[in-house]
Amino acid sequence: MVHFVGAGPGAPDLITLRGAELLKEADVVVYAGSLVNPALLALCREGCAVYNSAEMTLEQVLGVMQEAEAAGRNTVRLHTGDPCLYGAVREQMDALDALGIPYDETPGVSSLCGAAAAVRAEYTLPGVSQSVVITRMEGRTPVPEREAIASWAAHGASMAIFLSAGMLEQLQSELLKGAYMASTPAALVYKATWPEEKVVRCTVGALAAAGREHGISKTALVLVGDFLGEAYERSKLYDPAFSTGFREADQ
C-alpha cells in the first residue's frame, strides 16, 4: 500500500515516530525533494528505491506507485510538513482510489508550528487574536477571489502566509488594505527548524525591505499580527479567580 507521511518542518528529529518507522520499512520512497530535508532519507533501509518528486509529474509519481503495488511493495510518499497544507495530496488519493490502491496518512509537524517555535510566539493570545488565517498570495496558481489577502487582512487576526516570500512587495500592499497598519508586527521565518533557519522580525510596512536586506525570497513563512507584539491578557484557564472542572476559584 501507499503511506502518505508528513516529514515535518525540516529538522530530521521532528518527523513523528510513526513516520520514521514507515520510512525504515519502505521498499519505495517518493519524497518532495524541493522541501523535504534529505537527511531523512538516512532512515531508509539499504535497497530502498528513492524518487525525487520535484523532478516528476503527477502521472510519473502515480506510475511509480502502481509499479510498486503490482510488485507487492510498500511505498512512502514523503511530503513536507503536514500533507494537509499545500501538499497536493487530494489528487493523488483520488487517483489511488480510482486505481484500487490502498493508502493511509500519517500527519506531520507543519512549518506553521515550526515558525511559531522559531519566533517563540503563540498565535492565539487572549485579548489579541483567537483565530489563525493560513493562506498564500496569488501567483501562477490562482486563489479564489473571496480569499484574497486583503479580504483576510480585514479581520486583523494572526496570519501565517505560505508560498509568498517571493512576492513581498505585493503582499505588503495587500496586507495594508486590511486592518493591519504599517507598524503591525511581522516576521519572516526562513527554513524553520533547519540548521540554516533565519528569523527576521520587522513590521508590515517593512516586509519587502526586510526580505531584500536579508536575501529572503523563498522557503519562508510570513507571519503577521499583534500576537508578535508585547501586549496580551492573562489566560483565564490558569487564573486563580477562574473555576474549571478540575479546580475551584480562590475566594
C-alpha positions as CSV (number, residue, x, y, z in Angstrom):
1,M,0.0,0.0,0.0
2,V,0.9,3.7,-0.1
3,H,1.7,5.6,3.1
4,F,1.5,9.4,2.9
5,V,3.8,10.7,5.6
6,G,4.4,14.2,6.9
7,A,8.1,14.8,7.1
8,G,7.8,17.7,9.5
9,P,9.2,21.2,9.0
10,G,12.8,20.3,8.4
11,A,14.7,19.1,11.3
12,P,15.1,15.3,10.9
13,D,14.1,14.6,14.5
14,L,10.8,16.4,14.1
15,I,9.3,13.6,12.0
16,T,6.8,11.5,14.0
17,L,7.8,8.2,15.4
18,R,5.2,6.5,13.2
19,G,6.5,8.3,10.1
20,A,10.1,7.3,10.9
21,E,9.1,3.7,11.3
22,L,7.3,3.7,7.9
23,L,10.4,5.2,6.3
24,K,12.6,2.5,7.8
25,E,10.2,-0.2,6.5
26,A,9.5,1.2,3.0
27,D,10.5,-0.5,-0.2
28,V,9.9,2.7,-2.3
29,V,10.1,6.3,-1.2
30,V,8.8,9.2,-3.3
31,Y,9.9,12.4,-1.5
32,A,9.2,16.1,-2.2
33,G,12.8,16.9,-2.9
34,S,12.5,20.7,-3.1
35,L,11.4,21.0,0.5
36,V,12.0,17.7,2.5
37,N,15.3,17.6,4.3
38,P,17.3,14.8,2.5
39,A,18.8,13.9,5.9
40,L,15.5,12.0,6.5
41,L,16.5,9.6,3.7
42,A,19.2,8.2,6.0
43,L,16.3,6.3,7.7
44,C,15.6,4.3,4.5
45,R,16.9,0.7,4.5
46,E,19.5,-0.5,2.1
47,G,17.9,-1.3,-1.3
48,C,15.0,1.1,-0.9
49,A,14.2,2.8,-4.2
50,V,14.1,6.6,-3.8
51,Y,12.5,9.1,-6.2
52,N,12.6,12.9,-6.0
53,S,9.1,14.1,-6.9
54,A,10.4,17.7,-7.6
55,E,11.6,16.3,-10.9
56,M,8.4,14.3,-11.7
57,T,4.8,14.9,-12.8
58,L,1.7,13.6,-11.0
59,E,1.4,10.9,-13.7
60,Q,5.0,9.8,-13.1
61,V,4.5,9.6,-9.3
62,L,1.4,7.5,-9.8
63,G,3.3,5.3,-12.2
64,V,5.9,4.5,-9.5
65,M,3.1,3.8,-7.0
66,Q,1.4,1.5,-9.4
67,E,4.5,-0.4,-10.2
68,A,5.4,-0.8,-6.5
69,E,1.9,-2.0,-5.7
70,A,2.0,-4.6,-8.6
71,A,5.2,-5.9,-7.1
72,G,3.8,-6.1,-3.6
73,R,6.0,-3.3,-2.2
74,N,5.2,-0.7,0.3
75,T,5.5,2.9,-0.8
76,V,6.1,6.0,1.4
77,R,5.0,9.3,-0.2
78,L,7.0,11.8,1.9
79,H,5.6,15.3,2.0
80,T,7.0,18.4,3.7
81,G,5.4,19.5,7.0
82,D,1.9,18.0,7.1
83,P,0.4,16.8,3.9
84,C,-2.9,18.6,4.6
85,L,-1.4,22.0,4.0
86,Y,-0.4,22.8,0.4
87,G,0.6,19.1,-0.1
88,A,-1.3,18.4,-3.3
89,V,-2.3,15.1,-1.8
90,R,-6.0,15.1,-2.7
91,E,-5.3,14.5,-6.4
92,Q,-3.0,11.6,-5.5
93,M,-5.6,10.0,-3.2
94,D,-8.4,10.3,-5.7
95,A,-6.2,8.7,-8.3
96,L,-5.3,5.8,-5.9
97,D,-9.0,5.3,-5.2
98,A,-9.7,5.0,-8.9
99,L,-6.8,2.5,-9.2
100,G,-7.9,0.5,-6.2
101,I,-4.6,1.0,-4.4
102,P,-5.0,1.3,-0.6
103,Y,-3.3,4.1,1.3
104,D,-3.2,5.8,4.7
105,E,-1.9,9.1,6.0
106,T,0.5,9.9,8.9
107,P,0.3,13.5,9.9
108,G,3.4,15.6,10.4
109,V,4.5,18.8,12.2
110,S,3.7,21.7,10.0
111,S,6.1,24.6,9.3
112,L,3.2,26.6,10.8
113,C,4.2,25.2,14.2
114,G,8.0,25.3,13.4
115,A,7.7,29.0,12.6
116,A,5.9,29.8,15.8
117,A,8.6,27.9,17.7
118,A,11.3,29.9,15.9
119,V,9.8,33.3,16.9
120,R,8.8,32.0,20.4
121,A,5.2,33.1,19.9
122,E,1.6,31.9,20.4
123,Y,-0.8,32.5,17.5
124,T,-3.8,32.7,19.8
125,L,-3.4,35.2,22.6
126,P,-6.3,36.3,24.9
127,G,-7.4,39.8,24.0
128,V,-5.3,39.9,20.8
129,S,-6.4,37.1,18.4
130,Q,-8.2,33.8,18.8
131,S,-8.0,32.9,15.1
132,V,-5.2,32.0,12.7
133,V,-5.5,32.6,9.0
134,I,-3.4,30.2,6.9
135,T,-3.2,31.4,3.3
136,R,-1.0,32.4,0.5
137,M,-0.6,35.1,-2.2
138,E,-2.0,34.5,-5.6
139,G,0.8,33.7,-8.0
140,R,1.0,31.4,-11.0
141,T,-1.6,29.3,-9.1
142,P,-4.7,31.4,-8.5
143,V,-6.7,31.6,-5.3
144,P,-10.5,32.2,-5.1
145,E,-11.3,35.9,-5.3
146,R,-13.1,35.8,-1.9
147,E,-9.8,34.6,-0.3
148,A,-7.6,37.5,-1.5
149,I,-5.1,38.6,1.1
150,A,-6.8,42.0,1.6
151,S,-10.0,40.2,2.5
152,W,-8.4,38.1,5.2
153,A,-6.4,41.1,6.4
154,A,-9.7,42.9,7.1
155,H,-10.1,40.6,10.2
156,G,-6.8,41.7,11.8
157,A,-6.3,38.1,13.0
158,S,-3.0,36.3,13.3
159,M,-1.8,35.3,9.8
160,A,0.6,32.7,8.5
161,I,1.3,33.2,4.8
162,F,2.8,30.4,2.9
163,L,4.4,30.3,-0.6
164,S,4.6,34.1,-0.8
165,A,8.2,35.1,0.1
166,G,8.9,35.9,-3.5
167,M,6.1,38.4,-3.7
168,L,6.7,40.6,-0.6
169,E,6.1,43.9,-2.4
170,Q,2.6,42.8,-3.5
171,L,1.9,41.1,-0.2
172,Q,2.8,44.2,1.9
173,S,0.5,46.3,-0.3
174,E,-2.4,43.8,0.1
175,L,-2.0,43.5,3.9
176,L,-2.1,47.3,4.3
177,K,-5.5,47.3,2.6
178,G,-7.0,45.5,5.6
179,A,-6.9,46.0,9.4
180,Y,-3.1,46.0,9.7
181,M,-1.1,49.1,9.9
182,A,2.4,49.8,8.7
183,S,3.5,49.4,12.4
184,T,1.8,46.0,12.9
185,P,4.5,43.4,13.9
186,A,5.6,40.8,11.3
187,A,8.3,38.2,10.8
188,L,10.0,36.3,8.0
189,V,10.9,32.8,9.1
190,Y,13.2,31.2,6.6
191,K,13.5,27.3,6.7
192,A,12.0,26.9,10.2
193,T,13.8,24.2,12.2
194,W,16.5,23.6,9.6
195,P,20.2,24.3,10.5
196,E,20.1,27.4,8.3
197,E,16.9,28.8,10.0
198,K,16.7,32.5,10.0
199,V,14.2,34.8,11.7
200,V,13.8,38.4,10.6
201,R,11.4,40.5,12.7
202,C,10.0,43.6,11.1
203,T,6.7,45.4,10.6
204,V,4.1,45.0,7.8
205,G,5.3,48.3,6.4
206,A,8.9,47.0,6.1
207,L,8.2,43.5,4.9
208,A,9.6,43.9,1.4
209,A,12.6,45.9,2.6
210,A,13.4,43.2,5.2
211,G,13.2,40.5,2.5
212,R,15.6,42.3,0.3
213,E,18.0,43.2,3.1
214,H,18.3,39.6,4.2
215,G,18.0,37.9,0.9
216,I,14.8,36.0,1.7
217,S,12.7,35.3,-1.4
218,K,11.6,31.7,-1.0
219,T,11.2,28.8,1.5
220,A,9.9,31.2,4.2
221,L,6.7,31.8,6.1
222,V,5.4,35.3,6.6
223,L,3.9,35.8,10.0
224,V,1.7,38.9,10.6
225,G,-0.3,40.2,13.6
226,D,-0.2,41.6,17.1
227,F,0.5,38.2,18.5
228,L,4.1,39.1,17.7
229,G,3.9,42.1,19.9
230,E,4.1,42.5,23.7
231,A,0.6,43.2,24.9
232,Y,-1.9,40.4,25.8
233,E,-4.3,39.3,28.5
234,R,-3.6,36.6,31.0
235,S,-5.2,33.2,30.3
236,K,-8.4,32.6,32.3
237,L,-7.6,28.9,32.4
238,Y,-4.8,29.4,35.0
239,D,-6.3,32.5,36.7
240,P,-6.8,31.8,40.4
241,A,-10.2,33.6,40.2
242,F,-11.5,31.3,37.4
243,S,-13.2,28.0,38.2
244,T,-12.7,24.9,36.0
245,G,-14.0,21.4,36.0
246,F,-10.7,20.5,37.9
247,R,-10.3,23.4,40.2
248,E,-12.4,25.8,42.3
249,A,-11.7,29.5,42.1
250,D,-10.0,31.2,45.0
251,Q,-12.4,33.3,47.0
